[in-house]
């Protein structure tokens, strides 16, 4: 193996390991709740409206975290669309959590 092949192989391995690590970092409902709660009322209501528009949320649009919002995020995170897109995320875990909260308000799921 020559030096160039070695470095190319090492780079490919590093990229594969980084993608696998990012995919392995599962976003939890507790992390989603924490980020949801850190946003202002307008942003929380927008997130609930998006969840409701997709049929995940059935409660009042009040910007409050409760059992309905938690269940809506669980359903979203279990959806094929979310799994298909979240598996490609390769950035920091905190960003993945934020993207989960606003998944339906972005173009990430298209």
C-alpha positions in Angstrom: 0.0 0.0 0.0 1.5 3.3 -1.0 1.3 6.5 1.1 -1.5 8.1 -1.0 -3.7 5.0 -0.7 -3.1 4.8 3.0 -4.2 8.5 3.5 -7.3 8.0 1.3 -8.3 4.9 3.2 -7.8 6.7 6.5 -9.9 9.7 5.4 -12.7 7.4 4.2 -12.6 5.5 7.5 -12.8 8.8 9.4 -15.8 10.0 7.4 -17.6 6.6 7.8 -16.9 6.7 11.6 -18.2 10.3 11.8 -21.4 9.5 10.0 -22.0 6.4 12.0 -21.4 8.3 15.2 -23.9 11.0 14.2 -26.5 8.4 13.3 -25.9 6.5 16.6 -26.7 9.7 18.7 -30.4 9.2 19.2 -32.4 12.2 20.1 -34.5 11.6 23.2 -37.9 13.0 24.1 -36.4 14.6 27.3 -33.9 16.5 25.1 -36.7 17.6 22.8 -38.8 18.8 25.8 -35.8 20.8 27.1 -35.1 22.6 23.8 -38.9 23.1 23.3 -39.1 24.8 26.7 -36.1 27.1 26.0 -37.9 28.7 23.0 -40.2 31.6 23.2 -44.0 31.2 23.1 -44.3 32.1 19.4 -41.8 29.4 18.4 -43.4 26.8 20.7 -46.8 27.5 19.2 -45.4 27.3 15.6 -43.9 23.9 16.4 -47.3 22.7 17.8 -49.1 24.1 14.7 -46.8 22.1 12.5 -47.3 18.9 14.5 -51.1 19.5 14.4 -51.0 20.1 10.6 -49.3 16.8 10.1 -51.8 15.0 12.3 -49.4 14.3 15.2 -50.9 16.8 17.7 -54.5 17.0 18.7 -54.5 19.4 21.6 -54.9 23.1 22.0 -52.1 25.3 20.4 -50.9 26.8 23.7 -47.1 26.6 23.5 -47.1 24.4 26.6 -45.3 21.1 26.9 -47.7 18.4 28.0 -48.7 14.8 27.3 -50.1 15.7 23.9 -47.0 17.5 22.7 -44.8 14.7 24.1 -46.9 12.1 22.3 -46.8 14.2 19.1 -43.0 14.3 19.1 -42.8 10.6 19.8 -45.0 9.9 16.8 -42.9 12.3 14.7 -39.6 10.7 15.7 -41.1 7.2 14.9 -42.2 8.3 11.4 -40.5 7.1 8.3 -40.0 10.6 7.1 -38.2 11.6 10.2 -36.0 8.5 10.3 -35.2 8.9 6.6 -33.9 12.4 7.2 -32.5 12.2 10.7 -30.2 9.3 9.6 -28.4 11.7 7.3 -27.6 14.3 10.0 -23.9 14.5 10.7 -23.7 17.7 12.8 -23.5 18.2 16.5 -26.0 16.4 18.7 -27.4 19.6 20.1 -28.2 20.8 16.6 -30.0 17.5 15.9 -32.2 18.0 18.9 -33.0 21.6 17.8 -33.7 20.3 14.3 -36.1 17.7 15.8 -38.1 20.3 17.6 -38.5 22.3 14.4 -38.4 19.5 11.9 -41.8 20.2 10.4 -41.1 23.9 10.2 -38.1 23.4 8.0 -37.3 22.0 4.6 -35.4 19.2 6.2 -38.2 16.7 5.8 -39.0 17.4 2.1 
